[in-house]
Amino acid sequence: MVTKTASKAMRLFDSGYNCAEAVLIALSEKLAQKNAVIPRIATGFGGGVGRSGSVCGALSGAVMAIGLLRGCDKAEEKEKRYAVYDEVLQMVKEFEKEFGSSQCKTLTQCDLRTEKGRKKFYGQEVRKKVCPKFVGWCADYVAKGRSLA
């Protein structure tokens, strides 16, 4: 079953927010972390970090949400930092198990650095047909893991 948070993230994505923004907004609202920097802080992570095709933006949004929830406030909080690293690594492993990769270029089969890749992404509706499942999965994963459903 898809959580309300995942549904919200997919609606935000469908409305025009990028993958990272949509996931972070949906999760931050559940965390009562409304702030003017959200979604701005997530904008550059779309398209696998600035359209580079690197790590999936939906995953990046989820990582930022985990940071909001459990991140460090002080440099010396090493145990807390390492716990977040472990949590994020587990999420990435499960995402890769589910989808075969965590790389945007591989997941979408589009090179967003090129005009041809962007045309494929938007023209063949890869954004509408492929990416929502990643957005939903990431929002769902964090929401379920944090009792935010």
N, C-alpha and C positions, 0 to 999 in steps of 0.2 A: 504494500500500500504506500502511495506517495504521501508525504507529509504536507501540511498546509504551507510550510516554509518552502518546500520544493516547488509546489504549485505557484507560490508567489514569485519565486526566482524565475521560473519559466515564463510567467506573465510579464515580468519586468524585461526579460531578455526579448520576448516577442514585441514589446513596445518600443524597443530601440536601444536599450542599454546593452553594453557589451557583456560578454560572459562573466568576466571578473566583477564588474559593477553589479550585475544582477544578483550574483551569489552573495556578495558582501552586503548589499543593501538588505536583502531578505533576511540574512542571518543577523545582521546588526540590529534590525528592528526587533527581532526576537530577544536579543540581548539587552534591549533598551539602551542601545548605544547610538542614538541619533546624534549626528554631528555634521557640520557643514563640510568636513573633509571627506565624508562618505557621500557620494561615490568617487569624488575626485581622486582620492588616493589609489583607486583601482583602475582608473582609465588607461594608463599605459600598459597594463597587463593583458589587454585584449589581443586576440590573434597570436597568442603564444608569446607575449611580451613584445609589444610594438610591432605586431605582424611578422615577427621573426620566425614563427613556427615552432618556437621552443615550448616550454611547459604550458599545458592547457590553461587558458585564462580562468576557467571555472575552478580548477584546482587552486590557482593563485588566490582567487577570491575566498575560497574555503580556508586556505592557509592564513590569510589576513584575519578572517573571523575567529579562527582558533587563537591567533595572537591577541585579538581583542579580549577574548574570554580568559585566556590562561597565560598570556605573555608576561614578560619581565617589566618591572618598573625601575629596577636598579641593576647596574652592571654586575654586581656581585651575586646575583640570584642564579647561580650556575645550575643548581639542581632543578629549579623551575624551568630554566632554558632547555636543559637536556630532556626534561619530560615533554616539553612542547616538540622538540626535535623528534622524539620517539613517536609521539602521536601523529605528527605530520608524515613521517616515514611510513607508518602503518597505513595511513590513508592513501598515500601514493601507491604502495604495494597493492592494496585492494583495488584501486582504480585501474592499475595496469593489468591486474588479473581479470577484471571485468571487461576491459576494453582493448587490451593488447598493447597499449602504449600510454604514455602520459604526454606525448609530444603533439602539439596542435597540427603540425604539418602532416604527421602520420595519421592522426585521427580523422582529419578532414580531407586528406588527399589533395590539398591545395597549398601552393606556395604563395602565401599572401604578400610576399615581397614583390611579386610581379603583377603587372596588369592582367595577364592571362589567368593567374591564380585567383585574383580578386574577382574577375568576371565569372570564373567557375564557381567560386564561393557564393556569390550573390545571384548570378544568372541561373545556375542549376539548383538554386535554393538549398545548398549545403547548409547554410546558416539556419534555415528553417527546419530542415529534415534531419540533420545529423547532430548539431550542437545542443539542442534542447535536452537530449538525454544526459549529456555531460553536466549541464547546468543543474538539472534536477537531481542527478546522482550526488553531486558535491553538496548541494544544500541539504539533501536528505541525510547524507552521511553525518554531517556535523550536527544537524538538528536531532537526529536519533541518538547520536553518541553523547549529546549534552542535554538530553531531555527538553529539547526546545520544540518538539513537533507540534 
